[in-house]
Amino acid sequence: MIRLDQITKLYAGGREALRDVTLEISPGELIFLTGHSGAGKSTILKLLALVERPTRGQLLVDGRNVGRLPPADIPAYRRQVGMVFQDHKLLEDRSAFDNVALPLVIAGLTRRDLEKRVRAALDQVGLLDKERQPPRQLSAGEQQRVGIARAVVAHPRLLIADEPTGNLDAELSLEIMQLFRRFNEVGVTMVIATHDLALAGRINGRHVVLHKGQIRSDEPGVRADVRPGS
């Protein structure tokens, strides 16, 4: 169980990104964060990844206030969190295989285990045949799938994604959302920030709408068909 408990986040100059936000995330949930630019969506993701710390309030994971973890304990926490970004953040001088392998290299896995898990992750996103290609030789959709494979290769308990379809056309966006749904259906907890209300509305998930740093509404989604071209 993850709980944001009365969290406020202030930035330099007193800008208030979040105010008294309380949000519970149950294991295996798929949550879409929506709202206008600056509503606080990305700030919540940064808090979940411990890129940012709350100014006030508590970030609780299994009852532990991880928002106050000492710096030495943050890397171990982040190994439980997979992150997907709008702009991929792939290493241009590395192959798809090496980009996906990076979290496992940092974790110190043996070469045999690393190769097995990287290839399994690439296979899940349909890119096993392109493992040796660098990002510049991949399409935008393929680059995003490499980013997703990298995010899930370490079997995180939580996956967060910040506008993961923002640079993709409608058909590719549906393909990426299909991948997220598949991972969620096998138990991965997911929190996705998106401006694409139409696309999010076609996925079976919980919808949390933010407005000026506060939660305006919090409702379950309705399952719908998300096949490309539908």
Secondary structure, 3 states (H helix, E strand, C coil): CEEEEEEEEECHHHCEEEEEEEEEECCCCEEEEEECCCCCHHHHHHHHCCCCCCCEEEEEECCEEHHHCCHHHHHHHHCCEEEEECCCCCCCCCCHHHHHHHHHHHHCCCHHHHHHHHHHHHHHCCCHHHCCCCHHHCCHHHHHHHHHHHHHCCCCCEEEEECCCCCCCHHHHHHHHHHHHHHHHCCCEEEEECCCHHHHCCCCCEEEEEECCEEEEEEECCCCCCCCCC
